[in-house]
């Protein structure tokens, strides 16, 4: 836990609540500096409300450090739907993408923050990432049938989702995570958030700006 707090503080430059600091900070945004436009837009079938596609890796320290800010935004803005997709890279990332989709396929997608915390804690205590056997205590704790979960990891649906996620990632030119694609049209520049005096306030302001922007396109 201590390691997580230190990482969060260093990466996000001491995320604090909306305060006089946030009010004093310039919350104007520029294309090319704070976000880039994607054409054509990436659609999410069946989603009619405002949405954000987040590309992530379960074992990514930066993604893990951003989670409190994202979770706060989700709580405060329930009408904005976050659609998460795993980034596909080297073999380790592919394994974790299988874990990600198995969690969704077994109806446990809401545990995304919990499993990322599990990854974080194991990396902190043992300096490694989980294998299938390591996942069992997590699955048991959350009443998930391990056999069904392992089958879901290699199901046809998971393989199709992996292929679609990889094609999107390649088309968008995503090279790092987390990446936030707002309304399928605008990629947030992460440095705009992490270099702000108040990263949480900056994230919320930029997200709201881009969500509103998508509604007028």
C-alpha positions as CSV (number, residue, x, y, z in Angstrom):
1,X,0.0,0.0,0.0
2,X,2.8,2.4,0.9
3,X,4.5,1.7,-2.5
4,X,1.2,2.4,-4.2
5,X,0.8,5.7,-2.5
6,X,4.3,6.8,-3.4
7,X,3.8,5.8,-7.0
8,X,0.5,7.7,-7.2
9,X,2.1,10.8,-5.6
10,X,5.1,10.8,-7.9
11,X,3.2,10.0,-11.1
12,X,0.3,12.3,-10.7
13,X,2.1,15.1,-8.8
14,X,0.0,14.8,-5.6
15,X,-3.6,14.5,-6.8
16,X,-5.6,16.7,-4.4
17,X,-9.3,17.7,-4.2
18,X,-10.7,20.5,-6.3
19,X,-9.5,23.6,-4.4
20,X,-8.0,27.0,-4.8
21,X,-5.2,25.4,-6.7
22,X,-7.5,24.0,-9.3
23,X,-9.4,27.2,-9.6
24,X,-6.2,29.1,-10.2
25,X,-5.0,26.7,-12.8
26,X,-5.7,27.4,-16.5
27,X,-8.3,24.9,-17.6
28,X,-8.3,25.9,-21.3
29,X,-7.4,23.1,-23.8
30,X,-5.7,23.0,-27.1
31,X,-5.8,20.4,-29.8
32,X,-2.4,18.8,-30.3
33,X,-1.4,19.8,-26.8
34,X,-4.1,18.4,-24.6
35,X,-5.8,16.0,-27.1
36,X,-5.7,14.8,-30.6
37,X,-8.5,14.1,-33.0
38,X,-9.1,10.6,-34.4
39,X,-10.7,10.0,-37.8
40,X,-12.8,8.0,-38.4
41,X,-14.3,7.8,-35.0
42,X,-14.2,4.4,-33.1
43,X,-17.7,3.3,-32.4
44,X,-18.9,1.1,-29.5
45,X,-21.9,-1.0,-30.7
46,X,-24.9,-0.7,-28.5
47,X,-23.7,2.3,-26.5
48,X,-25.8,5.4,-27.0
49,X,-24.7,7.5,-24.0
50,X,-21.4,9.4,-23.9
51,X,-18.5,7.0,-23.7
52,X,-14.8,6.7,-23.1
53,X,-12.7,3.9,-24.4
54,X,-9.7,3.2,-22.1
55,X,-6.9,1.1,-23.4
56,X,-4.9,-0.4,-20.5
57,X,-2.7,-3.2,-19.2
58,X,-3.6,-4.9,-16.0
59,X,0.0,-4.9,-14.8
60,X,0.7,-1.2,-15.8
61,X,1.8,0.9,-12.8
62,X,0.7,4.1,-14.6
63,X,-2.8,2.6,-15.2
64,X,-3.0,1.5,-11.6
65,X,-2.0,4.9,-10.4
66,X,-4.7,6.6,-12.5
67,X,-7.4,4.3,-11.2
68,X,-8.4,6.5,-8.2
69,X,-8.9,9.5,-10.5
70,X,-10.9,7.5,-13.0
71,X,-13.0,5.8,-10.3
72,X,-13.8,9.2,-8.8
73,X,-14.9,10.5,-12.2
74,X,-17.1,7.5,-12.9
75,X,-18.8,8.0,-9.5
76,X,-19.4,11.7,-10.2
77,X,-20.5,11.3,-13.8
78,X,-22.5,8.0,-14.0
79,X,-23.9,9.0,-17.4
80,X,-20.5,8.7,-19.0
81,X,-19.8,5.0,-19.8
82,X,-16.2,3.7,-19.6
83,X,-15.5,0.9,-22.1
84,X,-12.2,-0.8,-21.3
85,X,-10.0,-2.7,-23.7
86,X,-6.7,-4.4,-23.1
87,X,-3.7,-3.2,-25.0
88,X,-2.0,-6.0,-26.9
89,X,1.8,-6.2,-26.9
90,X,4.4,-8.7,-25.8
91,X,3.5,-12.2,-24.6
92,X,2.9,-11.0,-21.0
93,X,0.4,-8.4,-22.2
94,X,-1.4,-11.1,-24.3
95,X,-1.8,-13.3,-21.2
96,X,-3.2,-10.4,-19.2
97,X,-5.6,-9.5,-22.1
98,X,-7.0,-13.1,-21.8
99,X,-7.5,-12.5,-18.1
100,X,-9.2,-9.2,-18.8
101,X,-11.7,-10.7,-21.2
102,X,-12.3,-13.8,-19.0
103,X,-13.3,-11.4,-16.2
104,X,-15.8,-9.8,-18.6
105,X,-17.1,-13.0,-20.1
106,X,-17.8,-14.5,-16.6
107,X,-19.8,-11.4,-15.7
108,X,-17.3,-9.8,-13.4
109,X,-16.1,-6.8,-15.4
110,X,-16.9,-4.6,-12.4
111,X,-13.9,-6.1,-10.6
112,X,-11.5,-4.3,-12.9
113,X,-10.1,-2.1,-10.1
114,X,-9.9,-5.1,-7.8
115,X,-7.9,-7.2,-10.1
116,X,-5.5,-4.4,-11.0
117,X,-5.0,-3.9,-7.3
118,X,-4.3,-7.6,-7.0
119,X,-1.7,-7.3,-9.7
120,X,-0.2,-4.3,-8.0
121,X,0.1,-5.9,-4.6
122,X,1.7,-9.1,-6.0
123,X,4.2,-7.0,-8.0
124,X,5.0,-5.1,-4.8
125,X,5.4,-8.0,-2.5
126,X,7.0,-10.6,-4.8
127,X,8.3,-8.4,-7.7
128,X,6.4,-10.5,-10.3
129,X,3.1,-10.7,-12.1
130,X,0.5,-13.5,-11.6
131,X,0.2,-16.7,-13.5
132,X,-2.9,-18.9,-13.7
133,X,-2.2,-20.5,-10.4
134,X,-1.8,-17.2,-8.7
135,X,-5.2,-16.1,-9.8
136,X,-7.0,-18.8,-7.8
137,X,-7.1,-16.9,-4.5
138,X,-8.5,-13.8,-6.2
139,X,-11.1,-15.9,-8.0
140,X,-12.1,-17.7,-4.8
141,X,-12.3,-14.4,-2.9
142,X,-14.8,-13.0,-5.4
143,X,-16.8,-16.3,-5.8
144,X,-15.7,-16.9,-9.4
145,X,-15.6,-20.5,-10.6
146,X,-11.9,-21.1,-11.5
147,X,-12.6,-23.7,-14.2
148,X,-15.2,-21.5,-15.9
149,X,-12.8,-18.6,-15.7
150,X,-9.9,-20.5,-17.3
151,X,-12.1,-21.8,-20.1
152,X,-13.3,-18.2,-20.7
153,X,-9.6,-17.1,-21.1
154,X,-9.4,-19.2,-24.2
155,X,-12.9,-19.1,-25.5
156,X,-13.8,-18.1,-29.1
157,X,-15.4,-14.9,-27.7
158,X,-12.2,-13.9,-26.0
159,X,-10.1,-14.6,-29.1
160,X,-12.5,-12.5,-31.2
161,X,-12.3,-9.6,-28.7
162,X,-8.5,-9.8,-28.6
163,X,-8.4,-9.6,-32.4
164,X,-10.8,-6.6,-32.4
165,X,-8.9,-4.8,-29.7
166,X,-5.6,-5.3,-31.5
167,X,-7.0,-4.0,-34.8
168,X,-8.2,-0.9,-33.1
169,X,-4.9,-0.4,-31.3
170,X,-3.0,-0.7,-34.5
171,X,-5.4,1.7,-36.4
172,X,-5.1,4.3,-33.6
173,X,-1.3,3.9,-33.3
174,X,-1.5,3.4,-29.6
175,X,2.0,3.0,-28.2
176,X,1.5,3.3,-24.5
177,X,-1.1,3.0,-21.7
178,X,-3.3,4.2,-20.3
179,X,-4.9,5.8,-23.4
180,X,-8.3,7.5,-23.1
181,X,-10.3,7.8,-26.3
182,X,-13.3,10.1,-25.6
183,X,-16.4,9.4,-27.7
184,X,-14.2,7.5,-30.0
185,X,-13.0,10.8,-31.4
186,X,-10.4,12.4,-29.1
187,X,-7.4,10.9,-27.4
188,X,-6.5,12.7,-24.2
189,X,-2.8,13.7,-23.9
190,X,-1.7,12.0,-20.7
191,X,1.0,14.6,-20.0
192,X,-1.8,17.2,-19.8
193,X,-3.1,15.4,-16.8
194,X,0.1,14.2,-15.0
195,X,1.9,17.5,-15.3
196,X,-1.0,19.5,-13.9
197,X,-1.0,21.0,-10.4
198,X,-4.2,19.1,-9.6
199,X,-4.3,16.0,-11.9
200,X,-7.8,15.0,-10.7
201,X,-9.3,18.4,-11.5
202,X,-7.5,18.6,-14.8
203,X,-8.7,15.1,-15.8
204,X,-12.3,16.0,-14.9
205,X,-12.2,19.3,-16.7
206,X,-10.6,17.9,-19.9
207,X,-12.9,14.9,-19.9
208,X,-16.0,17.1,-19.5
209,X,-14.7,19.4,-22.3
210,X,-14.2,16.5,-24.7
211,X,-17.4,14.7,-23.8
212,X,-19.3,17.9,-24.5
213,X,-17.4,18.4,-27.7
214,X,-18.4,14.9,-29.0
215,X,-22.1,15.8,-28.3
216,X,-21.9,18.7,-30.8
217,X,-20.2,16.7,-33.6
